Amino acid sequence: MVASDHILSKPEVYETKQIQLTSPILHIGSAVSKLSPFEYVATSKRVYLPNSEVLARAFQQQGRLNEYIRRIENQEDITTLLQATFGDDWENACDSNKEAIFPKHTSSLKWTQQKITDLRPMIRNGFGQLYIPGSSIKGAIRTAIAYHLLKHADHYQIPKGERVSEIERRLRQKIGNLKQQAKFSDDTLFMNQLFTDFNLIYQDKPVLGKVSLQNSDFMRVVKITDTEPLLEKKIDQRGQAIYLNQPIVTEVIISSRFPDRQAKYRASIYSEMVRNVKTQFTISIDQEMLSWFQHKQAMRLPFNKVDDILNICKEFAQDQWDYEHDYWLGVDDNLSSSSIKLNFSEIRNLYEPEECPHHLRIGWASGMIGTTVNLLFEDELREQIRDSCGLKAPGFEAPKSRRTVVDRQGKIKYIPGWVKFKIL
């Protein structure tokens, strides 16, 4: 007899790889979706995020706490109050305990001359350092694996009831209720069947007792660590200074298009991002545990080593890349817009190579095609899903809008989220 909890904790043959992650520009959202104006301080060159506890204590020590509270309540800028209290060098000020009000690793280079409103912060670890959570990477990999299984259903012997045509049929039946169930609809429609419909067999004997969905999910054999902190570093590259992991705050353009293909400006938002990302994380596969998984309907597992997972990610990235290339070719610049000049020539140049140079797209702006398997569905169904779960846009392909990043000179130049993996 095999006790489930006891056996499931036993190992252990692991494959472990150190992975270097690089990205041109990246944003991973934090627990707080946006900051109010009094939660950051923007100068002409930098944006500072204070340690709010230390800041309040320092104002109290200087007899200015009531004024600080008044400005918070009225959502007023506190720059002049900082100057009056701590002098012109306020960004380097400390409280009486010598704690920095504005820690060095919580400020970013300001890339825009526009007034910043409702700043979107990037996620930080417990030390206030920017990083990429392992859960964000694993979540994107999980989507890539689901996409791969469904795309190659015959090869992996996917049960007939879990193939794309059947998923599309069920989606059409549920389309009216998708918005209420959007967060979990993938799980009930097909993800649980692809990832958790397994028996666990150890030493030719079934694991007895109640096996939860979490225990029967084959992705539990994959462990991914958080990345190393994204600490800014200056390097010399062919005589030129290059900054790795450079935190910036910049304007992000949300755009779509008119029916005649002309680009349409929708909104500008301001986001904390990281440029020239270079960091690393560890990915491990418990190959002993993987051998325990036997699908109840004989579906084959899609990987047994790290290289397999990276190849699956690469394929998913390539399909997204091709789709985005075609989208941007179908959008005409709009230089006569009264709101903002929309010139996407740099974006089209970015998507010019036929082979995608990246392995995955993670974090902010990945959108429907990066976080779901929607690229496998018919165009009309994608539109219906988009209209049911979000803002309706009849007659437009889904997803309709895109986010592009503006550089220091005001030119639309970057697409966030693309990452490259390299085994070290």
Number of C-alpha atoms within 10 A of each C-alpha: 8 15 12 17 14 9 13 17 9 9 11 12 11 15 15 16 18 15 17 17 18 21 20 18 21 28 24 23 20 13 9 10 12 17 14 14 17 19 18 23 19 20 11 12 11 16 22 21 21 21 17 13 9 19 21 19 17 23 20 15 12 13 12 17 16 12 14 21 13 11 15 16 10 10 13 13 18 19 15 11 16 20 13 12 16 18 13 12 9 16 20 13 20 17 18 12 9 9 14 18 23 22 17 15 16 17 21 21 21 22 20 21 14 13 9 20 14 16 21 21 22 25 20 19 13 6 8 14 16 25 22 27 19 16 13 16 19 19 14 19 23 19 18 26 23 19 22 19 22 21 18 13 18 13 12 16 16 21 15 13 11 17 19 21 14 14 18 19 11 13 19 14 11 15 17 14 13 19 16 11 13 13 9 11 16 15 14 10 17 19 17 16 19 23 21 20 19 23 19 24 16 17 9 8 11 16 21 15 11 10 15 9 13 12 18 21 19 23 18 14 17 20 15 18 17 18 20 16 19 22 17 18 11 11 12 9 9 7 7 8 10 14 16 20 26 20 29 21 24 26 26 22 21 17 17 19 20 12 11 9 15 16 23 22 20 14 12 19 16 22 22 23 27 28 20 17 23 23 19 22 19 18 19 17 23 20 18 16 23 20 16 21 20 19 19 13 14 13 19 15 17 16 16 15 17 17 12 12 17 20 14 22 24 20 19 27 24 18 17 18 23 16 14 17 19 13 15 19 15 14 19 18 18 18 13 9 12 8 11 15 17 20 16 21 15 14 19 18 12 13 20 15 12 10 12 20 15 19 22 27 28 24 21 15 22 20 16 16 21 22 18 17 20 20 18 17 14 12 13 13 18 21 21 20 23 23 20 17 16 10 8 14 14 11 10 19 16 22 18 16 17 19 20 19 24 18 15 16 10 15 15 21 19 19 21 24 20 22 22 19 19 13 14 9
